[in-house]
């Protein structure tokens, strides 16, 4: 028997997946919990991933005419109440501001003072406050469409927070648009889902299934919620972006009316779409391994780290000179739509140095020692390969091929994630088989099991609820590209015309 | 007598400066008030200025090793209380979260529920919550310096809000650093002020005086506050960025300790620096004229608007083709560190179209009609010149010279602002003259008068306070480049060794 491979992360994914996740977040220096319950501190290595997501989405949005703006953090309670389903959906998780100053209490400590006439809710989402602006901006069909996005923090109080995946405060973008016709609004809803798909596939290297939520899983107040779902390595689903067709519900609530070309007064059709720092959680769980984080090059905080090897003081100047000149050369190279981001780490901490960068998931590690220099080469490790799998490459070739190597890594990560999903996505026809699929074989190790079950569903809330209660399995989406097919509901065997994606989820 | 020039903004600056400001904000479509008291909606044209400021500061900060991160919106009350002067400074303007959900009240309407054990304050600034993270990140001198910046919204409750200048919620960046030595922290404090100076002078085209705040005007909890002050067109001062040397005050409060190279346990030295959306208010008041906003090209939302002139339907295709090809050519041009941003406006609304762009302050307006096309030329208006002052330029020449023209505009705006400041900055020795300088000649038109008085000050709080009470004039700063000079305090005539900047301020 071979001896057990030492891994940088303890426990491994198989040993304890949820704890592995927490340990990767820590070891990769992405983020940490804060003393404020449910709120996280996003550290520089994590925040730069978010900055890259912002850059990519800003470009994708801008191409479709969307402009950035900024709306108030606070929403008057009365605004939130304008749309009944909406407030119902968020009431249980609202941070409420009730006072606007502090004063000395009887025991000398500070207490809230200056009670507000109307409580303010810290935005959980901004349909109602942005709707108020839209109602002022629109009077004629000529003012439409309005296409707005904001980058913002939002708060949804979490009783069981989990870093990146479920935090009381998170960062996101929320797009909001108003249109003269239903058709145009529906088209926009799809268009923004496509932008998310592009982000997920081409940048995050996460394969996704685009689909439609069931009525029970819709955004509160929406007519239709489109989403994309990705499979994590524990085979659970993660929702990675949603786009909501809101019909005229919010236009009625916020009084967004316009004079049509036919001089009739009509309510606008609105759309909203959002993606959040949760995507970083998805990135970790899609690509990470038992040595830590693995970052797809197109979204990585940095592409390459140079590790000068200085074994004796007399080596230093030669090694550092070679390193600095290589840095300069690499930084002059473009990759995707930005410059190559290069780190240098000359800390004298032995093998821990290489491991630090493995755990942080940087795509390429380049060791540079006196022997490499005399060969005019570099010693390269790729994060998509084992940590011992390193190769000497001529310096010139490395510089000229680095973007090709990065593309290869990007592609490999996507293919690996796709293979995992395909391996654990099955058509299931029988109820017993379905229940078995979602029941852990070993009840003491329930973390990794199941996957995506493509099964028929009759469309009833009752069947959806029954499966949720029995198995904690939900309908993740009704795939947009699913073909019409006759079958029997996995729960009640009543006729069904399409398969849906069932899975456990985050 | 010439007849009065018609202006796009009513009232003019001379007629009513504060109201002129509000009207420019409105006419230029930068921002608007929101239904949430003291909070503003930053519209796309305004937000893109902020995005440009973010880009410039991110680059300047990054050059000095600063990395972006993100910390919680909420600060536990007990954290804020850790530094006595600090909490004292912010207690009167804190938004306080006391509940984490909503429930149906007796009359069926929603009321706050789920009272928090400890109230949370919406961050007015983040020294205390970031200090908590620093205390965990630092253990040895090898961990220092830590150089962090965050882009965030902050809330300081305002009883008399004014858009961009004084809002309850505003956007800003706050930099925070921790250092092993006092010298290094002081150096960082100066370095970040220099970054702000570069932003102000080279991008916003706002001349500034760098200086030190008096003890009375310091950031609550700071040992030393550096600032830069700009003169607005009503001759009042606007503080446009501050950098605080915090000594070991916040390190003690947050327990940021490290083991020194000599193996002694020491408190770190911390620094914080910030600039906010207030800068946009400064931009408006520095450059705007009676026709609206004027944007310096290096920070402008867009550089040039193309205005196709289509007088009869048969002109359309030729004019639009010429316009589109020009757009393409211009967008391939770089200006400063971004691509030229080009707008096209083909709305059929007559003269209002050109005026819209004048009011929005775009640096260049380019009219393109059939006659221009037959001459292979364009008809160009510059926003730094009168609205009638337009000139025909050969198309090729325009394309090749546009960045030079933009540089000229940038330079002109800076020089104009500098001239205004120099014209209204005076050395004043006598108390009577000082009081006269700050007293409006016409009490019915008090808006524009005074300026910067460079006068001696003995250093006493009493004199500073007396002048503030008598005249609403404060010491804006003790200039960093001020030379030592003997004189008598403008208030008490006691000996003084330096002049300070006295002014009314925003």
Interface residues (C-beta under 8 A of the other chain):
Chain A: X32 X34 X35 X36 X39 X40 X41 X42 X43 X44 X46 X47 X48 X50 X51 X67 X68 X69 X70 X71 X72 X73 X74 X75 X76 X77 X79 X80 X81 X87 X91 X92 X93 X94 X95 X96 X97 X98 X99 X100 X101 X102 X103 X109 X110 X111 X112 X114 X119 X120 X121 X122 X129 X132 X133 X136 X148 X152 X153 X155 X157 X169 X171
Chain B: X32 X34 X35 X36 X39 X40 X41 X42 X43 X44 X47 X48 X50 X51 X67 X68 X69 X70 X71 X72 X73 X74 X75 X76 X77 X79 X80 X81 X87 X91 X92 X93 X94 X95 X96 X97 X98 X99 X100 X101 X102 X103 X109 X110 X111 X112 X114 X119 X120 X121 X122 X129 X132 X133 X136 X148 X152 X153 X155 X157 X169 X171
